[in-house]
Amino acid sequence: MKLSNKDNKDKNGGNETVSKKYRADKLAEILSLPQGTFKNFPSIQIRGNREIIIDGCTGLLSYEQEKILLETKYCRICILGRSLTLNNLTKNILAIRGFIKNVEFNM
């Protein structure tokens, strides 16, 4: 199954990327922040304490079974745990699996 932004339509039939941009800009408007405030933030999905998917990774700084340090445009993300494995889903999306104990953001 191929997953790309071109193939993923939102419920209104529009492109999912456009829909996400609209939601981010709308949130910025509601919070009285400048448009584009959230564009460089990584998107992070955490599934229990066993998996974390990070979209917006720009580099891998350190990789050990108990600590993974990632670079994004906005911050560094440190994942601590046990038996951590790293899987590249795409160029900018990484999946980390194992027993996740802690996620730290260093601005």
Rosetta blueprint (number, residue, H / E / L):
1 M L
2 K L
3 L L
4 S L
5 N L
6 K L
7 D L
8 N L
9 K E
10 D L
11 K L
12 N L
13 G L
14 G L
15 N E
16 E H
17 T H
18 V H
19 S H
20 K H
21 K H
22 Y H
23 R H
24 A H
25 D H
26 K H
27 L H
28 A H
29 E H
30 I H
31 L L
32 S L
33 L L
34 P L
35 Q L
36 G L
37 T L
38 F L
39 K L
40 N L
41 F L
42 P L
43 S E
44 I E
45 Q E
46 I E
47 R E
48 G L
49 N L
50 R L
51 E E
52 I E
53 I E
54 I E
55 D E
56 G L
57 C E
58 T E
59 G E
60 L E
61 L E
62 S E
63 Y E
64 E L
65 Q L
66 E L
67 K E
68 I E
69 L E
70 L E
71 E E
72 T E
73 K L
74 Y L
75 C L
76 R E
77 I E
78 C E
79 I E
80 L E
81 G E
82 R E
83 S E
84 L E
85 T E
86 L E
87 N E
88 N E
89 L L
90 T L
91 K L
92 N L
93 I E
94 L E
95 A E
96 I E
97 R E
98 G E
99 F E
100 I E
101 K E
102 N E
103 V E
104 E E
105 F E
106 N E
107 M L
